[in-house]
Amino acid sequence: DHAWAAAQLMPDDTDELAQLLCDAGGFVKAQDPKAADRFYKALVTRCPSTALGRQAADLHWFPPDNPAATR
């Protein structure tokens, strides 16, 4: 919920927002895919010009090799 609130304050189509949405969604996707889906949808709609946004749109889910998700 904190990541979602933070994302609402960030400008669209930035690498920073895309990374936040990807990190947060990637964190919960295995435990709660339904909760992760809102991050995925925001990623592809709010960050369509970013590399992560394009990858997510092509895959119809989060990119598997997101280096930040392994931090």
All heavy atoms as TSV, in Angstrom:
chain	resi	resn	atom	element	x	y	z
A	1	ASP	N	N	0.816	-1.208	0.000
A	1	ASP	CA	C	0.000	0.000	0.000
A	1	ASP	C	C	0.853	1.262	0.000
A	1	ASP	O	O	0.470	2.258	-0.593
A	1	ASP	CB	C	-0.950	0.006	1.200
A	1	ASP	CG	C	-2.076	-1.013	1.034
A	1	ASP	OD1	O	-2.452	-1.332	-0.108
A	1	ASP	OD2	O	-2.574	-1.490	2.059
A	2	HIS	N	N	1.999	1.202	0.673
A	2	HIS	CA	C	2.886	2.372	0.702
A	2	HIS	C	C	3.467	2.643	-0.686
A	2	HIS	O	O	3.553	3.800	-1.108
A	2	HIS	CB	C	4.016	2.196	1.715
A	2	HIS	CG	C	3.546	2.194	3.127
A	2	HIS	ND1	N	3.001	3.294	3.740
A	2	HIS	CD2	C	3.526	1.209	4.053
A	2	HIS	CE1	C	2.669	2.997	4.980
A	2	HIS	NE2	N	2.974	1.726	5.194
A	3	ALA	N	N	3.842	1.580	-1.382
A	3	ALA	CA	C	4.376	1.753	-2.735
A	3	ALA	C	C	3.303	2.316	-3.664
A	3	ALA	O	O	3.597	3.174	-4.502
A	3	ALA	CB	C	4.910	0.425	-3.269
A	4	TRP	N	N	2.074	1.849	-3.514
A	4	TRP	CA	C	0.983	2.355	-4.343
A	4	TRP	C	C	0.751	3.842	-4.084
A	4	TRP	O	O	0.587	4.631	-5.017
A	4	TRP	CB	C	-0.289	1.554	-4.085
A	4	TRP	CG	C	-1.386	1.931	-5.026
A	4	TRP	CD1	C	-2.491	2.664	-4.735
A	4	TRP	CD2	C	-1.470	1.609	-6.411
A	4	TRP	NE1	N	-3.267	2.820	-5.860
A	4	TRP	CE2	C	-2.659	2.180	-6.907
A	4	TRP	CE3	C	-0.653	0.896	-7.289
A	4	TRP	CZ2	C	-3.049	2.055	-8.236
A	4	TRP	CZ3	C	-1.055	0.771	-8.613
A	4	TRP	CH2	C	-2.230	1.355	-9.068
A	5	ALA	N	N	0.765	4.224	-2.824
A	5	ALA	CA	C	0.580	5.638	-2.470
A	5	ALA	C	C	1.721	6.486	-3.030
A	5	ALA	O	O	1.489	7.582	-3.542
A	5	ALA	CB	C	0.485	5.796	-0.959
A	6	ALA	N	N	2.933	5.983	-2.941
A	6	ALA	CA	C	4.084	6.716	-3.483
A	6	ALA	C	C	3.959	6.861	-4.998
A	6	ALA	O	O	4.246	7.928	-5.552
A	6	ALA	CB	C	5.382	6.006	-3.126
A	7	ALA	N	N	3.516	5.815	-5.669
A	7	ALA	CA	C	3.375	5.861	-7.127
A	7	ALA	C	C	2.370	6.920	-7.559
A	7	ALA	O	O	2.536	7.542	-8.615
A	7	ALA	CB	C	2.954	4.490	-7.646
A	8	GLN	N	N	1.353	7.141	-6.751
A	8	GLN	CA	C	0.342	8.149	-7.094
A	8	GLN	C	C	0.915	9.563	-7.107
A	8	GLN	O	O	0.367	10.451	-7.757
A	8	GLN	CB	C	-0.842	8.070	-6.121
A	8	GLN	CG	C	-1.518	6.716	-6.071
A	8	GLN	CD	C	-1.785	6.100	-7.425
A	8	GLN	OE1	O	-2.462	6.693	-8.262
A	8	GLN	NE2	N	-1.248	4.916	-7.653
A	9	LEU	N	N	2.021	9.765	-6.413
A	9	LEU	CA	C	2.638	11.087	-6.331
A	9	LEU	C	C	3.687	11.322	-7.416
A	9	LEU	O	O	4.179	12.436	-7.561
A	9	LEU	CB	C	3.291	11.263	-4.956
A	9	LEU	CG	C	2.356	11.140	-3.753
A	9	LEU	CD1	C	3.167	11.172	-2.461
A	9	LEU	CD2	C	1.313	12.239	-3.771
A	10	MET	N	N	4.017	10.291	-8.171
A	10	MET	CA	C	5.098	10.385	-9.156
A	10	MET	C	C	4.556	10.705	-10.542
A	10	MET	O	O	3.426	10.321	-10.875
A	10	MET	CB	C	5.889	9.073	-9.174
A	10	MET	CG	C	6.543	8.764	-7.839
A	10	MET	SD	S	7.373	7.161	-7.806
A	10	MET	CE	C	8.863	7.578	-8.709
A	11	PRO	N	N	5.361	11.389	-11.358
A	11	PRO	CA	C	4.922	11.706	-12.723
A	11	PRO	C	C	4.906	10.456	-13.606
A	11	PRO	O	O	5.706	9.535	-13.420
A	11	PRO	CB	C	5.953	12.717	-13.212
A	11	PRO	CG	C	7.149	12.502	-12.366
A	11	PRO	CD	C	6.661	11.970	-11.045
A	12	ASP	N	N	4.000	10.455	-14.567
A	12	ASP	CA	C	3.884	9.341	-15.507
A	12	ASP	C	C	5.086	9.267	-16.445
A	12	ASP	O	O	5.768	10.262	-16.688
A	12	ASP	CB	C	2.618	9.497	-16.361
A	12	ASP	CG	C	1.353	9.260	-15.567
A	12	ASP	OD1	O	1.418	8.754	-14.437
A	12	ASP	OD2	O	0.268	9.591	-16.104
A	13	ASP	N	N	5.272	8.073	-16.981
A	13	ASP	CA	C	6.244	7.794	-18.037
A	13	ASP	C	C	7.681	8.138	-17.659
A	13	ASP	O	O	8.433	8.671	-18.470
A	13	ASP	CB	C	5.833	8.499	-19.334
A	13	ASP	CG	C	5.946	7.572	-20.526
A	13	ASP	OD1	O	6.028	6.341	-20.333
A	13	ASP	OD2	O	5.955	8.073	-21.660
A	14	THR	N	N	8.032	7.840	-16.426
A	14	THR	CA	C	9.414	8.014	-15.991
A	14	THR	C	C	9.992	6.656	-15.612
A	14	THR	O	O	9.269	5.746	-15.197
A	14	THR	CB	C	9.517	8.947	-14.767
A	14	THR	OG1	O	8.801	8.359	-13.669
A	14	THR	CG2	C	8.957	10.336	-15.063
A	15	ASP	N	N	11.296	6.528	-15.757
A	15	ASP	CA	C	11.963	5.284	-15.373
A	15	ASP	C	C	11.806	5.011	-13.882
A	15	ASP	O	O	11.687	3.856	-13.472
A	15	ASP	CB	C	13.447	5.327	-15.735
A	15	ASP	CG	C	13.679	5.279	-17.238
A	15	ASP	OD1	O	12.841	4.675	-17.956
A	15	ASP	OD2	O	14.691	5.838	-17.699
A	16	GLU	N	N	11.772	6.064	-13.085
A	16	GLU	CA	C	11.640	5.902	-11.635
A	16	GLU	C	C	10.281	5.307	-11.263
A	16	GLU	O	O	10.200	4.401	-10.430
A	16	GLU	CB	C	11.859	7.239	-10.910
A	16	GLU	CG	C	13.269	7.781	-11.033
A	16	GLU	CD	C	13.568	8.491	-12.349
A	16	GLU	OE1	O	12.629	8.769	-13.129
A	16	GLU	OE2	O	14.750	8.754	-12.611
A	17	LEU	N	N	9.230	5.805	-11.885
A	17	LEU	CA	C	7.898	5.262	-11.616
A	17	LEU	C	C	7.820	3.821	-12.105
A	17	LEU	O	O	7.304	2.944	-11.400
A	17	LEU	CB	C	6.813	6.105	-12.282
A	17	LEU	CG	C	5.386	5.543	-12.163
A	17	LEU	CD1	C	4.962	5.402	-10.704
A	17	LEU	CD2	C	4.408	6.413	-12.940
A	18	ALA	N	N	8.322	3.565	-13.293
A	18	ALA	CA	C	8.296	2.201	-13.835
A	18	ALA	C	C	9.025	1.242	-12.898
A	18	ALA	O	O	8.542	0.138	-12.632
A	18	ALA	CB	C	8.924	2.176	-15.228
A	19	GLN	N	N	10.163	1.660	-12.385
A	19	GLN	CA	C	10.924	0.798	-11.486
A	19	GLN	C	C	10.166	0.541	-10.190
A	19	GLN	O	O	10.123	-0.587	-9.699
A	19	GLN	CB	C	12.288	1.423	-11.181
A	19	GLN	CG	C	13.229	0.482	-10.479
A	19	GLN	CD	C	13.615	-0.694	-11.362
A	19	GLN	OE1	O	14.196	-0.505	-12.414
A	19	GLN	NE2	N	13.291	-1.893	-10.932
A	20	LEU	N	N	9.553	1.572	-9.637
A	20	LEU	CA	C	8.773	1.409	-8.412
A	20	LEU	C	C	7.626	0.423	-8.625
A	20	LEU	O	O	7.425	-0.490	-7.823
A	20	LEU	CB	C	8.215	2.756	-7.936
A	20	LEU	CG	C	7.231	2.668	-6.769
A	20	LEU	CD1	C	7.982	2.384	-5.475
A	20	LEU	CD2	C	6.416	3.922	-6.652
A	21	LEU	N	N	6.880	0.593	-9.706
A	21	LEU	CA	C	5.747	-0.286	-9.986
A	21	LEU	C	C	6.208	-1.715	-10.232
A	21	LEU	O	O	5.576	-2.671	-9.767
A	21	LEU	CB	C	4.958	0.242	-11.181
A	21	LEU	CG	C	4.244	1.572	-10.958
A	21	LEU	CD1	C	3.733	2.132	-12.289
A	21	LEU	CD2	C	3.115	1.434	-9.952
A	22	CYS	N	N	7.322	-1.862	-10.932
A	22	CYS	CA	C	7.850	-3.194	-11.209
A	22	CYS	C	C	8.367	-3.856	-9.931
A	22	CYS	O	O	8.123	-5.049	-9.699
A	22	CYS	CB	C	8.954	-3.080	-12.260
A	22	CYS	SG	S	9.330	-4.636	-13.064
A	23	ASP	N	N	9.062	-3.114	-9.116
A	23	ASP	CA	C	9.574	-3.658	-7.853
A	23	ASP	C	C	8.435	-4.087	-6.934
A	23	ASP	O	O	8.443	-5.188	-6.388
A	23	ASP	CB	C	10.432	-2.628	-7.114
A	23	ASP	CG	C	11.779	-2.384	-7.765
A	23	ASP	OD1	O	12.191	-3.186	-8.628
A	23	ASP	OD2	O	12.421	-1.383	-7.396
A	24	ALA	N	N	7.464	-3.210	-6.766
A	24	ALA	CA	C	6.351	-3.508	-5.854
A	24	ALA	C	C	5.519	-4.680	-6.368
A	24	ALA	O	O	5.178	-5.589	-5.611
A	24	ALA	CB	C	5.482	-2.272	-5.666
A	25	GLY	N	N	5.207	-4.673	-7.639
A	25	GLY	CA	C	4.445	-5.772	-8.212
A	25	GLY	C	C	5.213	-7.073	-8.183
A	25	GLY	O	O	4.657	-8.135	-7.879
A	26	GLY	N	N	6.506	-6.992	-8.473
A	26	GLY	CA	C	7.347	-8.187	-8.438
A	26	GLY	C	C	7.460	-8.770	-7.045
A	26	GLY	O	O	7.573	-9.984	-6.868
A	27	PHE	N	N	7.390	-7.921	-6.053
A	27	PHE	CA	C	7.489	-8.362	-4.666
A	27	PHE	C	C	6.281	-9.190	-4.238
A	27	PHE	O	O	6.408	-10.157	-3.503
A	27	PHE	CB	C	7.649	-7.141	-3.749
A	27	PHE	CG	C	7.865	-7.477	-2.317
A	27	PHE	CD1	C	9.082	-7.967	-1.872
A	27	PHE	CD2	C	6.848	-7.297	-1.390
A	27	PHE	CE1	C	9.288	-8.277	-0.534
A	27	PHE	CE2	C	7.040	-7.605	-0.052
A	27	PHE	CZ	C	8.271	-8.097	0.371
A	28	VAL	N	N	5.103	-8.827	-4.723
A	28	VAL	CA	C	3.875	-9.517	-4.283
A	28	VAL	C	C	3.306	-10.513	-5.286
A	28	VAL	O	O	2.391	-11.258	-4.956
A	28	VAL	CB	C	2.767	-8.503	-3.888
A	28	VAL	CG1	C	3.192	-7.644	-2.738
A	28	VAL	CG2	C	2.322	-7.681	-5.067
A	29	LYS	N	N	3.848	-10.566	-6.506
A	29	LYS	CA	C	3.213	-11.369	-7.559
A	29	LYS	C	C	3.111	-12.860	-7.241
A	29	LYS	O	O	2.134	-13.492	-7.622
A	29	LYS	CB	C	3.902	-11.151	-8.902
A	29	LYS	CG	C	5.288	-11.721	-9.017
A	29	LYS	CD	C	5.879	-11.413	-10.365
A	29	LYS	CE	C	7.297	-11.972	-10.449
A	29	LYS	NZ	N	7.920	-11.604	-11.702
A	30	ALA	N	N	4.078	-13.426	-6.546
A	30	ALA	CA	C	4.016	-14.857	-6.235
A	30	ALA	C	C	2.990	-15.155	-5.140
A	30	ALA	O	O	2.314	-16.178	-5.177
A	30	ALA	CB	C	5.389	-15.366	-5.813
A	31	GLN	N	N	2.873	-14.247	-4.189
A	31	GLN	CA	C	1.956	-14.459	-3.068
A	31	GLN	C	C	0.525	-14.039	-3.387
A	31	GLN	O	O	-0.427	-14.645	-2.899
A	31	GLN	CB	C	2.431	-13.674	-1.845
A	31	GLN	CG	C	3.812	-14.071	-1.377
A	31	GLN	CD	C	4.544	-12.857	-0.854
A	31	GLN	OE1	O	5.107	-12.103	-1.623
A	31	GLN	NE2	N	4.514	-12.678	0.450
A	32	ASP	N	N	0.386	-12.969	-4.163
A	32	ASP	CA	C	-0.944	-12.418	-4.420
A	32	ASP	C	C	-0.988	-11.803	-5.822
A	32	ASP	O	O	-0.872	-10.585	-5.984
A	32	ASP	CB	C	-1.266	-11.371	-3.355
A	32	ASP	CG	C	-2.714	-10.924	-3.383
A	32	ASP	OD1	O	-3.447	-11.286	-4.331
A	32	ASP	OD2	O	-3.117	-10.206	-2.447
A	33	PRO	N	N	-1.151	-12.640	-6.849
A	33	PRO	CA	C	-1.169	-12.127	-8.222
A	33	PRO	C	C	-2.245	-11.063	-8.465
A	33	PRO	O	O	-2.047	-10.153	-9.260
A	33	PRO	CB	C	-1.438	-13.364	-9.078
A	33	PRO	CG	C	-1.074	-14.517	-8.227
A	33	PRO	CD	C	-1.290	-14.084	-6.804
A	34	LYS	N	N	-3.345	-11.162	-7.766
A	34	LYS	CA	C	-4.418	-10.177	-7.930
A	34	LYS	C	C	-3.954	-8.793	-7.455
A	34	LYS	O	O	-4.231	-7.787	-8.098
A	34	LYS	CB	C	-5.646	-10.630	-7.143
A	34	LYS	CG	C	-6.911	-9.944	-7.522
A	34	LYS	CD	C	-8.069	-10.583	-6.764
A	34	LYS	CE	C	-9.358	-10.330	-7.471
A	34	LYS	NZ	N	-10.485	-10.973	-6.797
A	35	ALA	N	N	-3.247	-8.752	-6.337
A	35	ALA	CA	C	-2.717	-7.481	-5.837
A	35	ALA	C	C	-1.633	-6.950	-6.776
A	35	ALA	O	O	-1.529	-5.745	-7.007
A	35	ALA	CB	C	-2.161	-7.649	-4.429
A	36	ALA	N	N	-0.828	-7.850	-7.331
A	36	ALA	CA	C	0.237	-7.437	-8.246
A	36	ALA	C	C	-0.329	-6.885	-9.547
A	36	ALA	O	O	0.293	-6.030	-10.183
A	36	ALA	CB	C	1.163	-8.613	-8.523
A	37	ASP	N	N	-1.502	-7.352	-9.929
A	37	ASP	CA	C	-2.097	-6.938	-11.198
A	37	ASP	C	C	-2.313	-5.436	-11.282
A	37	ASP	O	O	-2.150	-4.850	-12.353
A	37	ASP	CB	C	-3.415	-7.678	-11.418
A	37	ASP	CG	C	-3.958	-7.470	-12.814
A	37	ASP	OD1	O	-3.214	-7.744	-13.780
A	37	ASP	OD2	O	-5.116	-7.021	-12.933
A	38	ARG	N	N	-2.649	-4.795	-10.185
A	38	ARG	CA	C	-2.850	-3.335	-10.260
A	38	ARG	C	C	-1.539	-2.624	-10.554
A	38	ARG	O	O	-1.510	-1.618	-11.248
A	38	ARG	CB	C	-3.524	-2.778	-9.011
A	38	ARG	CG	C	-2.671	-2.688	-7.777
A	38	ARG	CD	C	-3.443	-1.988	-6.666
A	38	ARG	NE	N	-2.676	-2.015	-5.438
A	38	ARG	CZ	C	-2.943	-1.276	-4.393
A	38	ARG	NH1	N	-3.969	-0.458	-4.394
A	38	ARG	NH2	N	-2.199	-1.346	-3.315
A	39	PHE	N	N	-0.419	-3.153	-10.043
A	39	PHE	CA	C	0.887	-2.570	-10.354
A	39	PHE	C	C	1.245	-2.809	-11.821
A	39	PHE	O	O	1.778	-1.922	-12.482
A	39	PHE	CB	C	1.967	-3.147	-9.429
A	39	PHE	CG	C	1.845	-2.670	-8.017
A	39	PHE	CD1	C	1.200	-3.439	-7.062
A	39	PHE	CD2	C	2.367	-1.445	-7.627
A	39	PHE	CE1	C	1.077	-3.001	-5.751
A	39	PHE	CE2	C	2.248	-0.989	-6.331
A	39	PHE	CZ	C	1.595	-1.775	-5.385
A	40	TYR	N	N	0.947	-4.017	-12.312
A	40	TYR	CA	C	1.206	-4.319	-13.725
A	40	TYR	C	C	0.407	-3.375	-14.626
A	40	TYR	O	O	0.947	-2.785	-15.563
A	40	TYR	CB	C	0.861	-5.780	-14.044
A	40	TYR	CG	C	0.684	-5.998	-15.523
A	40	TYR	CD1	C	1.779	-6.024	-16.370
A	40	TYR	CD2	C	-0.588	-6.104	-16.083
A	40	TYR	CE1	C	1.627	-6.168	-17.733
A	40	TYR	CE2	C	-0.753	-6.256	-17.442
A	40	TYR	CZ	C	0.353	-6.288	-18.265
A	40	TYR	OH	O	0.200	-6.412	-19.618
A	41	LYS	N	N	-0.883	-3.235	-14.354
A	41	LYS	CA	C	-1.734	-2.375	-15.186
A	41	LYS	C	C	-1.268	-0.929	-15.151
A	41	LYS	O	O	-1.266	-0.242	-16.174
A	41	LYS	CB	C	-3.189	-2.497	-14.759
A	41	LYS	CG	C	-3.796	-3.821	-15.156
A	41	LYS	CD	C	-5.218	-3.958	-14.654
A	41	LYS	CE	C	-5.778	-5.314	-15.089
A	41	LYS	NZ	N	-7.067	-5.592	-14.460
A	42	ALA	N	N	-0.863	-0.464	-13.972
A	42	ALA	CA	C	-0.344	0.900	-13.866
A	42	ALA	C	C	0.966	1.031	-14.635
A	42	ALA	O	O	1.213	2.050	-15.295
A	42	ALA	CB	C	-0.146	1.280	-12.402
A	43	LEU	N	N	1.801	0.013	-14.572
A	43	LEU	CA	C	3.078	0.037	-15.285
A	43	LEU	C	C	2.870	0.194	-16.785
A	43	LEU	O	O	3.515	1.040	-17.419
A	43	LEU	CB	C	3.866	-1.242	-14.973
A	43	LEU	CG	C	5.184	-1.464	-15.696
A	43	LEU	CD1	C	6.175	-0.344	-15.398
A	43	LEU	CD2	C	5.783	-2.815	-15.292
A	44	VAL	N	N	1.977	-0.593	-17.364
A	44	VAL	CA	C	1.795	-0.518	-18.814
A	44	VAL	C	C	0.990	0.701	-19.255
A	44	VAL	O	O	1.170	1.167	-20.377
A	44	VAL	CB	C	1.196	-1.816	-19.395
A	44	VAL	CG1	C	2.132	-2.980	-19.186
A	44	VAL	CG2	C	-0.167	-2.118	-18.851
A	45	THR	N	N	0.130	1.230	-18.396
A	45	THR	CA	C	-0.653	2.400	-18.799
A	45	THR	C	C	0.037	3.717	-18.466
A	45	THR	O	O	-0.075	4.672	-19.235
A	45	THR	CB	C	-2.065	2.403	-18.180
A	45	THR	OG1	O	-1.971	2.379	-16.770
A	45	THR	CG2	C	-2.869	1.219	-18.668
A	46	ARG	N	N	0.742	3.767	-17.349
A	46	ARG	CA	C	1.374	5.023	-16.939
A	46	ARG	C	C	2.803	5.175	-17.439
A	46	ARG	O	O	3.342	6.282	-17.453
A	46	ARG	CB	C	1.367	5.152	-15.408
A	46	ARG	CG	C	-0.048	5.346	-14.849
A	46	ARG	CD	C	-0.032	5.644	-13.376
A	46	ARG	NE	N	0.731	6.838	-13.072
A	46	ARG	CZ	C	1.143	7.178	-11.847
A	46	ARG	NH1	N	0.845	6.403	-10.817
A	46	ARG	NH2	N	1.840	8.279	-11.648
A	47	CYS	N	N	3.436	4.071	-17.855
A	47	CYS	CA	C	4.844	4.124	-18.281
A	47	CYS	C	C	5.053	3.435	-19.624
A	47	CYS	O	O	5.981	2.629	-19.780
A	47	CYS	CB	C	5.723	3.467	-17.215
A	47	CYS	SG	S	5.615	4.224	-15.603
A	48	PRO	N	N	4.244	3.742	-20.627
A	48	PRO	CA	C	4.341	3.016	-21.895
A	48	PRO	C	C	5.621	3.271	-22.688
A	48	PRO	O	O	5.995	2.449	-23.521
A	48	PRO	CB	C	3.115	3.496	-22.668
A	48	PRO	CG	C	2.862	4.868	-22.138
A	48	PRO	CD	C	3.218	4.780	-20.668
A	49	SER	N	N	6.291	4.371	-22.436
A	49	SER	CA	C	7.505	4.695	-23.196
A	49	SER	C	C	8.783	4.248	-22.515
A	49	SER	O	O	9.863	4.403	-23.081
A	49	SER	CB	C	7.579	6.206	-23.443
A	49	SER	OG	O	6.462	6.614	-24.207
A	50	THR	N	N	8.676	3.694	-21.319
A	50	THR	CA	C	9.869	3.232	-20.612
A	50	THR	C	C	10.192	1.802	-21.031
A	50	THR	O	O	9.330	1.065	-21.514
A	50	THR	CB	C	9.675	3.271	-19.088
A	50	THR	OG1	O	8.667	2.321	-18.726
A	50	THR	CG2	C	9.288	4.671	-18.609
A	51	ALA	N	N	11.442	1.409	-20.839
A	51	ALA	CA	C	11.860	0.050	-21.192
A	51	ALA	C	C	11.058	-0.981	-20.396
A	51	ALA	O	O	10.592	-1.983	-20.955
A	51	ALA	CB	C	13.354	-0.125	-20.950
A	52	LEU	N	N	10.880	-0.756	-19.104
A	52	LEU	CA	C	10.118	-1.703	-18.282
A	52	LEU	C	C	8.645	-1.750	-18.692
A	52	LEU	O	O	8.045	-2.815	-18.724
A	52	LEU	CB	C	10.232	-1.339	-16.793
A	52	LEU	CG	C	11.555	-1.667	-16.128
A	52	LEU	CD1	C	11.592	-1.105	-14.709
A	52	LEU	CD2	C	11.789	-3.166	-16.111
A	53	GLY	N	N	8.086	-0.610	-19.005
A	53	GLY	CA	C	6.695	-0.565	-19.447
A	53	GLY	C	C	6.494	-1.316	-20.751
A	53	GLY	O	O	5.521	-2.053	-20.915
A	54	ARG	N	N	7.426	-1.145	-21.693
A	54	ARG	CA	C	7.339	-1.857	-22.973
A	54	ARG	C	C	7.505	-3.363	-22.787
A	54	ARG	O	O	6.780	-4.160	-23.378
A	54	ARG	CB	C	8.369	-1.317	-23.960
A	54	ARG	CG	C	8.011	0.049	-24.521
A	54	ARG	CD	C	8.916	0.456	-25.669
A	54	ARG	NE	N	10.326	0.471	-25.300
A	54	ARG	CZ	C	10.979	1.509	-24.789
A	54	ARG	NH1	N	10.327	2.638	-24.565
A	54	ARG	NH2	N	12.256	1.435	-24.505
A	55	GLN	N	N	8.475	-3.742	-21.949
A	55	GLN	CA	C	8.683	-5.171	-21.690
A	55	GLN	C	C	7.445	-5.797	-21.057
A	55	GLN	O	O	7.027	-6.888	-21.450
A	55	GLN	CB	C	9.876	-5.380	-20.754
A	55	GLN	CG	C	11.215	-5.199	-21.395
A	55	GLN	CD	C	12.310	-5.434	-20.372
A	55	GLN	OE1	O	12.351	-4.773	-19.332
A	55	GLN	NE2	N	13.183	-6.378	-20.651
A	56	ALA	N	N	6.890	-5.130	-20.073
A	56	ALA	CA	C	5.702	-5.655	-19.391
A	56	ALA	C	C	4.540	-5.789	-20.372
A	56	ALA	O	O	3.822	-6.786	-20.347
A	56	ALA	CB	C	5.327	-4.753	-18.214
A	57	ALA	N	N	4.365	-4.807	-21.235
A	57	ALA	CA	C	3.273	-4.869	-22.218
A	57	ALA	C	C	3.480	-6.033	-23.178
A	57	ALA	O	O	2.524	-6.745	-23.508
A	57	ALA	CB	C	3.183	-3.548	-22.977
A	58	ASP	N	N	4.708	-6.249	-23.612
A	58	ASP	CA	C	5.001	-7.362	-24.527
A	58	ASP	C	C	4.773	-8.715	-23.870
A	58	ASP	O	O	4.298	-9.652	-24.498
A	58	ASP	CB	C	6.442	-7.288	-25.034
A	58	ASP	CG	C	6.679	-6.143	-26.004
A	58	ASP	OD1	O	5.692	-5.575	-26.530
A	58	ASP	OD2	O	7.861	-5.803	-26.235
A	59	LEU	N	N	5.117	-8.820	-22.586
A	59	LEU	CA	C	5.015	-10.090	-21.861
A	59	LEU	C	C	3.637	-10.320	-21.231
A	59	LEU	O	O	3.344	-11.423	-20.786
A	59	LEU	CB	C	6.069	-10.140	-20.748
A	59	LEU	CG	C	7.517	-10.147	-21.195
A	59	LEU	CD1	C	8.437	-9.937	-19.998
A	59	LEU	CD2	C	7.839	-11.445	-21.907
A	60	HIS	N	N	2.860	-9.248	-21.139
A	60	HIS	CA	C	1.569	-9.289	-20.438
A	60	HIS	C	C	1.748	-9.629	-18.960
A	60	HIS	O	O	0.874	-10.209	-18.326
A	60	HIS	CB	C	0.585	-10.259	-21.095
A	60	HIS	CG	C	0.321	-9.919	-22.525
A	60	HIS	ND1	N	-0.486	-8.870	-22.890
A	60	HIS	CD2	C	0.778	-10.467	-23.673
A	60	HIS	CE1	C	-0.520	-8.791	-24.204
A	60	HIS	NE2	N	0.244	-9.741	-24.700
A	61	TRP	N	N	2.896	-9.277	-18.411
A	61	TRP	CA	C	3.204	-9.428	-16.988
A	61	TRP	C	C	4.537	-8.761	-16.739
A	61	TRP	O	O	5.103	-8.134	-17.613
A	61	TRP	CB	C	3.210	-10.905	-16.597
A	61	TRP	CG	C	3.061	-11.153	-15.120
A	61	TRP	CD1	C	3.907	-11.877	-14.347
A	61	TRP	CD2	C	2.022	-10.707	-14.224
A	61	TRP	NE1	N	3.463	-11.924	-13.044
A	61	TRP	CE2	C	2.302	-11.211	-12.942
A	61	TRP	CE3	C	0.884	-9.919	-14.389
A	61	TRP	CZ2	C	1.501	-10.954	-11.829
A	61	TRP	CZ3	C	0.085	-9.677	-13.288
A	61	TRP	CH2	C	0.384	-10.191	-12.026
A	62	PHE	N	N	5.048	-8.872	-15.545
A	62	PHE	CA	C	6.299	-8.213	-15.184
A	62	PHE	C	C	7.491	-8.870	-15.879
A	62	PHE	O	O	7.517	-10.098	-16.025
A	62	PHE	CB	C	6.516	-8.282	-13.664
A	62	PHE	CG	C	5.454	-7.570	-12.888
A	62	PHE	CD1	C	4.401	-8.272	-12.333
A	62	PHE	CD2	C	5.480	-6.195	-12.740
A	62	PHE	CE1	C	3.405	-7.631	-11.628
A	62	PHE	CE2	C	4.481	-5.533	-12.041
A	62	PHE	CZ	C	3.442	-6.255	-11.486
A	63	PRO	N	N	8.465	-8.076	-16.281
A	63	PRO	CA	C	9.679	-8.660	-16.861
A	63	PRO	C	C	10.372	-9.576	-15.847
A	63	PRO	O	O	10.490	-9.218	-14.667
A	63	PRO	CB	C	10.553	-7.444	-17.167
A	63	PRO	CG	C	9.592	-6.300	-17.261
A	63	PRO	CD	C	8.485	-6.634	-16.304
A	64	PRO	N	N	10.801	-10.769	-16.254
A	64	PRO	CA	C	11.387	-11.719	-15.313
A	64	PRO	C	C	12.778	-11.339	-14.825
A	64	PRO	O	O	13.165	-11.711	-13.726
A	64	PRO	CB	C	11.443	-13.023	-16.105
A	64	PRO	CG	C	11.510	-12.579	-17.526
A	64	PRO	CD	C	10.716	-11.306	-17.591
A	65	ASP	N	N	13.514	-10.612	-15.614
A	65	ASP	CA	C	14.902	-10.321	-15.253
A	65	ASP	C	C	15.076	-8.898	-14.774
A	65	ASP	O	O	15.969	-8.187	-15.189
A	65	ASP	CB	C	15.835	-10.590	-16.435
A	65	ASP	CG	C	15.462	-9.790	-17.659
A	65	ASP	OD1	O	14.318	-9.307	-17.746
A	65	ASP	OD2	O	16.291	-9.657	-18.550
A	66	ASN	N	N	14.220	-8.487	-13.857
A	66	ASN	CA	C	14.299	-7.145	-13.276
A	66	ASN	C	C	15.372	-7.152	-12.197
A	66	ASN	O	O	15.172	-7.719	-11.143
A	66	ASN	CB	C	12.927	-6.753	-12.713
A	66	ASN	CG	C	12.940	-5.400	-12.052
A	66	ASN	OD1	O	13.858	-4.635	-12.226
A	66	ASN	ND2	N	11.922	-5.129	-11.271
A	67	PRO	N	N	16.539	-6.544	-12.466
A	67	PRO	CA	C	17.647	-6.592	-11.483
A	67	PRO	C	C	17.266	-6.038	-10.121
A	67	PRO	O	O	17.734	-6.533	-9.101
A	67	PRO	CB	C	18.736	-5.740	-12.122
A	67	PRO	CG	C	18.347	-5.549	-13.536
A	67	PRO	CD	C	16.869	-5.781	-13.628
A	68	ALA	N	N	16.399	-5.046	-10.071
A	68	ALA	CA	C	16.041	-4.451	-8.781
A	68	ALA	C	C	15.242	-5.418	-7.931
A	68	ALA	O	O	15.252	-5.326	-6.702
A	68	ALA	CB	C	15.244	-3.165	-8.997
A	69	ALA	N	N	14.544	-6.362	-8.538
A	69	ALA	CA	C	13.732	-7.307	-7.780
A	69	ALA	C	C	14.588	-8.297	-6.990
A	69	ALA	O	O	14.125	-8.946	-6.082
A	69	ALA	CB	C	12.789	-8.064	-8.710
A	70	THR	N	N	15.871	-8.398	-7.346
A	70	THR	CA	C	16.755	-9.331	-6.662
A	70	THR	C	C	17.560	-8.636	-5.555
A	70	THR	O	O	18.382	-9.250	-4.917
A	70	THR	CB	C	17.715	-10.006	-7.647
A	70	THR	OG1	O	18.499	-8.998	-8.309
A	70	THR	CG2	C	16.942	-10.823	-8.678
A	71	ARG	N	N	17.344	-7.363	-5.389
A	71	ARG	CA	C	18.079	-6.634	-4.342
A	71	ARG	C	C	17.638	-7.070	-2.966
A	71	ARG	O	O	16.555	-7.431	-2.698
A	71	ARG	CB	C	17.852	-5.133	-4.453
A	71	ARG	CG	C	18.707	-4.498	-5.484
A	71	ARG	CD	C	18.635	-3.004	-5.350
A	71	ARG	NE	N	17.925	-2.539	-6.533
A	71	ARG	CZ	C	17.301	-1.395	-6.618
A	71	ARG	NH1	N	17.239	-0.581	-5.611
A	71	ARG	NH2	N	16.715	-1.025	-7.700
